[in-house]
Amino acid sequence: MASKAIKRRPCSSETDKTSEKRMETTVSDPVTDPLLGSYVHEDKFKRYEPATRSNFWDGTRQECLRWARLLSTFIVQSARKIVNVLSEFGSLIARLFGCSSAPQSSQNGQTVPPNLSPLQEERLKLLRQRLDVPYECSSAKHQDALKELWRLAYPNRQLPPLKSDLWKEMGWQNSDPSTDFRAGGFMSLENLIYFARNYPDSFHRLLHKAEGKRAEWEYPFAAGGVNISYMLVQMLDLQSGKMSTKAGVHFVQLLEDDEAAFDNLFCVAFQVLDAQWLARKASYMEFNEILKSTRVQLEKELTMGCISSVQDLPSFRMLKR
């Protein structure tokens, strides 16, 4: 419904001694208003003058221009509607042929959580349970895992004590690695071990900073891995249990065929971070900025459509075994 703009003009009466003012209203319809310029009302009390031939053609030309503008507006709006219909039809076809399991979006743009299979629900439950396990320096299991990480990183070197400055060479910020886990928990250590076991070539290249021109003040490898684990948990919204992010909704679909989807995504994320680090010629103080840009890239790749596994992500090709 067109909105009505009311313009008021006081009219004085010569016979009214108290000078009481009357308000005259005129209504402007945006549909008939000119598209350019300002709308000027004619004075209704203007003296009548017969239309000359020149005035007649001028009025006709203005009327044609007005209709031409209205017609062009109608064509543009119709074209937009057609594009939207074709886009929705294309999305429907994509879901029917090869992408039927992809999450859908509601009309208001919010992601609708998909219906999970029993296998997806079970694997998601196990993943969330891993999030709740902090690193315990007194746990023999956790100590053994940390030692395993050292053996994978430095197979030809002697294992140091659990508190030693040698751990800083791996990229822990203190001589006691247990102080660096914090929000990443024990799962971040599991992620690093998985990276070393399954993609040893990429793991050692990143650990030893073997590629590209490096900054004098590099990001610490191991501590950086803990931050990547925590970033992924936030990106996928795993802790809330609501799966409110698009990346999270797409991610749970990957659990159907890959129980280690999160660990594989961690390896991809680490490789992406290092690639962006080199591309931007970054140094230690820019780590958080590079971590954020890594998240943006992963969100984009996860939601690009028809991604059925972590191996389908474009960035996965950078990993080497």
N, C-alpha and C positions, 0 to 999 in steps of 0.2 A: 504494500500500500504506500503510495507516494506521500511523503511528508509534506505538510503545509506550512510555508513560511508566511507569517502575517506581518504586513508592513502597515504602519499607522501614520496618518498625516492629520494634524489638527486643522479643522476648518472653523473659521470665525464667522459669526453672524452679525450683520450690520444692525439688525433690529434688536438684538439681545443686549440690554444695558449692562447686564452683569458679566458680559464677555464670556459666557459659558461655551466651552469647546466640545465639538462633536468629533468622534473618532470614526474615520472611514477605513474599512479594511478591504484589502485586495488579496487574492490568493494566487500564489505562483506554483505551477506544476513543473517539477524538475524535468519531466519527460519532454515538455515543449520548450523549455529554456534553451537558448543557444549553447553549444558545447564550448565555444570560445567567447571571450569577452564577458562583460557584465550586462546583466539584464536591466534595461531602463524602461520604466513604465511611461506610457504616454499620458499627458494631462487630459483627463476626461472632460475638462471644461474648455479644451482648446477649440478655437473657432474652426468650424468646418470649412474645408477648401476642396473644391472639385479636383479629382485626380487627373493629372495631365498624362500624356502618353509616356513621358519619361518616368514619372512616378509609378505608372502601371507596370512597366517592364522591370523597374528596380524591385518592386514588391514581388513580382513573379520569380525573379532570379533568387531573391532571398528565400522564398518559399521552397524553391527547388533545392537550394543548398541545405536548408533545414531537413528536408526529407532525405537528402543524400546522406547527411550525418546520421540520422536515425537508422537508415538502412545499413550503413557500414557498421554501426554499433550492434545491430541485430546479427549481422553476418559473423562478427568477431565472437559474440557470445555463443552463437550456434556452433561455430568451429570448436570452441573450447569444450562444449558439451560432447561433441562427437569424439574428440580426442580422449576425454575421460572415459567414454563408453568403450572405445577401442582398447584403452589401457586395461580396464577391468576385464574385458573379454580375453585379452592376452594373458592376464594373470590367472584367469580361470583355466585356460588351456594349459598353461605351464604347470598348474597344480594337478591337472588330470593326467598329463603325460610326463612322468618322471619326477614331479615335485609335489605329489599329493600329500606327502608327510610334512611339508613345510608349514610353519605356523602362519596363521592368518592375522589380518589386522582389522580392527573394528572400524566403524565409520568415523569415529572421532580421532583416529590415528593411533590409538593405544593398542599395544600388542595383546592379543588374546592367548593365554596359556593353552597349549595343545593338550589333548588327551594322551597321557603317557601309557605305554604298554607296561605290563607287570615287570618286564625285564628292565625297562628304563627307570621305573620307580625304585626298584631294588638297588640298581647301581647308583642312582642319585642319592638314595638313603645312605649307602656306604660311603659315598664321597663326602657327604655332610658330616658323617661320624668322624672322618679323618680330620675335618676342620677343628673339631673340639679337642684334639690331642695336643697339649703343649709339649715343648721339648723339656724333658726332665734330665738334668745332668746326673742325677743319682740312679737313673734307670740303666740297667745293664744292656737292655735292648737298644736304647738310644745311643749309648756309648759305642756299642758295636757298629751301629749304623754310621756314626761319625768316622770311626776307624776304617770302615769299608770305603767311605768316600775318599779318604786319603789314599788308600791302596789303588783305587781306580784312577785318581788324579796323578799319583806319583808311584807307579808300579815298581820302580827301581830304587826307591828311597826307603830308608828305615822309618817306621812309624814313630812319631814323636809322642811325648806324654800328652794327655788331654789338655793340659795347660802349658803352652809353649809358644814362644814368639814365632816359631816356624809356621804356625797356622796362619799367620798374617800373609805368608807368601801365596796362600790359596785365595786370599781376599777377605778373610775375616778381619774385623776391625780391632779386635782385641786378642790377647794371647789365649783367652778362654772363649772358644767359639759359641758356647752355650748362651753367652750374653747377647748374641746377635739375632737369635731366632725371633723372640718376642711375638709379634702378630702373625708371623709366618708359621709358627708352630713346628711340630715334628713333620708335617706334610711337606714343608719346604725342603727339608733334608731329603725326604723320599723323592721329591722332584729332581733334585740335583743328582742323586744316585741313579735314577731312571735315565736321566740325560747322559750320564757317563757310560752306562751299560748299553744303551740302545743307539746312541749317536756319538760314539767315542771320537770320531774325527772332528766333528763340530765342537764337541765338548773341549777337547784339548786345544783347538785353535783359539777358542774364546778364552780359555783359562790362561794360556800363555801369550795372549794378545799377538797372535802370529800374523795377522793380516792387516794391511793398511798402515797409514801414517798415524801414529798414536800421539795422544797428548802427553805432556810430561807428568800430568796428574790424572791418572786413569781411574775409572770406576772400579771398586773392589769386586772381583768376580763372585765370590761366595755370598757376600752380603747383598750384592745386586740380585742374585738368584732368589734370596728370601723376599726381597721387595717385589720381584716379578710374581712370585706365588701369591702374595697378598693382593697385588693389583688385579690378578685374574679373578680372585674370589670376589672382589668388589665389582668388577666388570660384569661378571655372570650373576651377581646377586645371589650367591649360594647360601649365605648365612641367614637371610630373612625368610627363606622358604616360599616366597611369593612369586619368584621368577618374573619380576616386573620389568626387566630390561629385555630389549629385543635380542641382544647378543646371548643372554641367558636362555631365552626360549629356544633359539636356534641351537644352542649348545646341547641341551638335553636330548635333542633328536639324535645327536652323534653317539650317545651312550648305547643305542640299540645294537650297533655293530662293533663298538670299541669300548671295552671296559676301562681302558687306560686313556680315554680321550682327554682328560684334564692334564695328565702327565705329558702326553704328546703335544698338547697346546702350549704347555710350559716351555718345551724345547723350541717350538716355533717362535714363541714370544721372545725368548732369550736371543735367538738368531736375529729377529727383527730389530730388537733394541741395539744390538751391536752394529748392525748395518746402518741404522740411523745415526748412531754415535759417530761412525766414520764419515758418513755423508755430510754431517754438520760440523765435523772437526771439533767435537765437543770436549769439554774437560769436566772434572769432578763436580764443580758447582752447578753444572747444567744437567745432572743426572735426572732429577725429578721432571724436568721439562721433556727430556727424551723418553722417560717412562710414560708420560702422558700421551705423547705422540704415538708411542708404540700401542697404547690402548686404543687410540682412535683408529689406527690402521687395522688392528685385529677386529674391532667392532664392525668396521666396514666389510672386511672379508667374510666374517661369519654370517652377515646378513645379506650378502649379495645374491643369494638364492641358489637352489640346487646344490648345496654343499651337504654331502651325505657322510663325510668323514673329514678328520683333520687333514688327511693326505690330499684332500681336494682344495685346500686353501692355497692360493698362489704363492704365499711365502714359504710353504712347506718345501718347495723345490730348493731353497737355500741350504737345507739341512743335508749333511753328509754323514754316512755311517762309517 
